[in-house]
Amino acid sequence: MKHIFIINPAAGQGKSSEKLTADIRSACEAAGIDPVLYETQGIGDAEEVSRRLASEFSGEPVRFYACGGDGTANEVINGIADFEHVALGIIPIGTGNDTIRNFGIPGDAFLDISAQLRGEPRPLDLMHYHGVIDGREQSRFAINMFNNGFDCNVVEATGRMKELPLVSGSLAYLLAIFQMFLKKKGISLVIQADGEIVSEGPILLCAISNGCYCGGGIKSSPQSIMDDGAMDLNIIQNTTRRRFLKLFPSFAKGEHLGRDDIGDLIRMIPCQTVRLLPYDTRDFLFCADGELAHTTGITIEMRHHALQFIVPAV
């Protein structure tokens, strides 16, 4: 079996890759494994090299380990999703690391290379999406969550905040939430779920979830399960700043669904297909696994058990 480590040297502000490389070599030597290590050269490289290596080693089982943040994992997934002989592990040296939060085990377990090597794959669902994205027709996969509206705008603002001195990932996200809270900028969409129009016009946000977490630990979709064969469409209506501020702590902890005062603010729809179209604009911004793009309209479809995911041995 081949073990291939795709390492993003820029992840986590570039502080973790050197130690990680040493840990990988040490753990693999102890296990009698000759690993393949590859450091990415820029955006898109992880996807390209993963696809190439998955094709080259098509005659044997292969394990890919995405060493970086959610963006690195998303690239590797898009490189290997069409190959049946591969499994994916995530070694989280990024800042958000939301995908691994869904498994109920300590994050340190995912950083333990020996635990990763001894881990067993389990089937997870993927979300397949297609449409005109960033000006060209594309077809891609996401594992965790799509965000549109308020929380997508927060992701965009977080990227700007990270460029400030002494502002880390979590702090950048909180500052971005505060900035978007002041603007209270939402989105206008036509939303279809399994062929039925369920919303038209302005809303605060729309999230299509396979996993529970976004934004570095915000448990915005606590009902989501990554292997149940369904996406969760979450629509949050526009609301006042006062009500938003009152509900946000519960929303961040994933406790909002149990509140008596949630009313009709949130609508949740399990579904197999979601279609998003702009309502009163030519296009709109969306976020897939933390990566931003513009689209004139996308269709998102559930692919049940489309990925073998390595859960570290604990």
N, C-alpha and C positions, 0 to 999 in steps of 0.2 A: 504494500500500500504506500502511495506517495503522500507526503505531508508537505504542503506548500504554504508558506507564510508570506502574505502580501502586506508589506509594512509601509504605512504612510509616515514619513519622517517629519512631516509638518504637523501631525496630530498633537493635540494637547500642548500647543505652542512650541512644539519641537523639543520637549524636555525628556521624553520617555523612550525614544527609539533605540538609543545606544545601549541602555541597560536591558531593554527587551531583547535585543539581538543576542546579547550574552546569555540571558536566561533561556532563550530558545535553544541555542547550541548546547548548553549544559544539560537541559532536560532531555533533549533528543539523543545526546551521547549516552546518557544513563539508560535510555530506553532502547538503545541499539538502532536508532533511526537516523538516516541520512537525509536531512531536510533540504528543501529548496527555499531559499530566502530571496525575496525581491523587494527592493525599495522603489516606491512609485516616484515618477518624475514630474507629475502634475495632474491637473484635473482630467479625468477620463482614462488615465493610464492603468489604474487598478482594474477597470472593466475590460480593457483591451487585452492586458496580459493574462487575466483570469480566463477569458474566453480562449485565448491561444493555447494556454497550458492545458486546459480541460480537454481541448481537441487533441493535443499531442499525446496525452496519457489516456486515451479513450479505451485502451485495452485492459485497464486495471482500476481498482477503486482509488479514488483520490480524495484527500481532505484538504480543503482550503481554509486558512485562518485569516480573517480580515482584521488586521492590526491597525486600529485607528478609531475614528468616531463613527457615528451613524452614516455619514456620507461615504466613508470608505466601505463599510459593509454593504451599502446600497449599490455601489459600483461593482463589487465582487458578485453580489447576487445577480445583477444584470449580465455579468459575464458568464455565469455558470448555470443559470436557470433552465436552459434547454438541454442540459446534460443529465442523464439518469445515474451516472456512475460516481457522482460527486456528493460531498457533504460539506456544510459550512460551519465553521466555528468563528466566534467573534472574540477578539482580545481587545478590550476597551481601553485604549489610551487616548481617546478623544475627550471632549468636554461635555457632550450631552449624554451619550450612551443610553438612550431610552429603550432600545430594543431588548437589551439584556435584563432590564428591570422586570420583565414579564414572567420570569421563571421562578421567582420566590426563593432564590438562593443568593448568598452574599456576592456582591460585585467582585470581591477579592478572588472568588473561585474562578472567575473568568480570566483573571490575570495569572493564575497558577498554570504554567505550561504543562506540568506533569498531569494535572487534573484534566486539562484539555485533551492531552494525548490518550488518556484513559476513558474519556467521555464516550457515551453512546449516542448515536444519532436518533432523533425522533422526527416524525413528519410534521411540518408546519404548513399553514396556508400562505399563499402569496396573493397580492392584489395586482392584477395585470391592467395597465391603462394605456390608452392610445388616443391620438388626436394630433392636431397641429400644435406643436409645443415649441416655443422659441422660434417660430417662423417656419418650421418644417414638420412634415408628418413623422411621428415617432411612435414606437411601441415599446413599453418598458414595464418593469416590475417594482413594487414597493412591498416591504414586509410589515411595517409598523402603522403608519398613519399618514393620511392626507389632511392638510389644514388649509382652510380658505377664510378670508375675512380677518377678524381681529387677531387670532393667534398666528395666522400667516404674516400679518403686518408686524407682529411682535418678533417673529423670526428674522424678518428683514431688518428691523431696528436693532436686534441683538448683534447682527453682523457689524453694524456701525459702532455699537457700544464696545465691542471687543477690540476695536482699534484704539480705544482710549487707554492711557497709561494706568496700570494697576487694576484693570477691570477684567476679572476672570469670567468663565462661562456662566456660572450661576448668578453672579452679580450683574453681568451684562443682561441676562434674561429678565431679572427683576427690574432693572432700570428701564428696559424696553417696555415691560408691562406698564410701568408708571407713565411713560411717555404716551403709549397708546391709550391708556386710561384717560389722560387729559384730552386727547383728540377724539376718543371713542369712535374710531373709524371702522366701519364694518364692510359689507360687500352686498352687491345686488346680483342675484343668480336666479336662473330657472333650474330647479333640481328635480330630477326624475329618479324614482326608486323602483326597480323592476318594471320599468315601462310606464309608471304612473307619475304624473306631476304632483309633487307633494309640497312644493314651495315656489313662489314667484315673487321677486322683488327684494327689497332691502331686508337683511338680517344682520345680526352681530357676527356670527361665524357659522361655518359648516365644517365638520370633521368627519372623515370616513375612516373608521378604525378597524384594524386587525389586532393591534395591541392596545394597551391601556394608557401609555405614557407619552407625553411630548414635553418639549421645553426643558429638558434636564431634570425630569422627575415630577412634572405636573400630571396627576392621575385624572385626566380629563374624561376618560371613557372606561370606568371601572368594570363595566359589564363585559368588556371584550375578552375573547378567548382566541388564542392564535391557531387553534387546530379544530375549530368547531364547524368549519365550512361556510361561515357567514361573515359578512362585513356589518359593522354597526354605523349607520348614518345618524349623526348627532347634529341637530339644528338648534341653535340658540337664537332666540328672537332679540330684537333691539330692546334695550332696557335703560333705565336711568343710571347715572353714575352712582348714586347712593345705593341702589339695589345691587348693582354690580360689585361695589366695594364690600357690601354686606355678605354676598354669596361667595366671593372669590376664595377665602380661606378654606371653605368646605370643598369647593371645586378643585383646588390644588391638591387636597388630600384624598380626593375620590369619594367624599362623603356627601356630595350634593344631592344624590338621588334619594336619600333618606330624609331630606328636609321637607317639613310640612308646607313651607312657604315657597316651594319651587314653582308650584302652579303650572301654567302652560308655557313657561319660559323655555323649557327644553323639550324637544321632541326626539325620540329615539326610534329608529326603524331598522331592524335586521333585514338584510337584503343580499341578493346575489349580484346585482348590477346597479350602478349609479351613473347617471348622465348629468354633467354640469355644463350649463351654457350661460354666457353673459346675458344679463337682463336689459341693461340700458347703456352698455359700453361695447366696444369692439372686441376686447379681450379682458382677461383678469389674471391676477397673480395667484399661484397656488404653491404649496410646499409639500413635497413627497419625501418622507424620511429625513426631514430637515433641509432638503435641497430645494431652492426656489426656481421657478420657471413661469413664463407667461403662456397662456393658451387661449385660443378662440373657442374652445370647447373640448372636453375630454369625456371618455367613457371608461369606467373602472369596473372590472369584472373579477369575481372571486375565483381563484384557482385552488381547489381543495388539495391539501397534502402535496404541494408542488415543490417543496424544498425539504431536504434532510438536514436538520440542524443539530449540531453537536452540543449536548448539555454536559458541562464538566462534571467529572466524578467528585462527589463530596462525601 
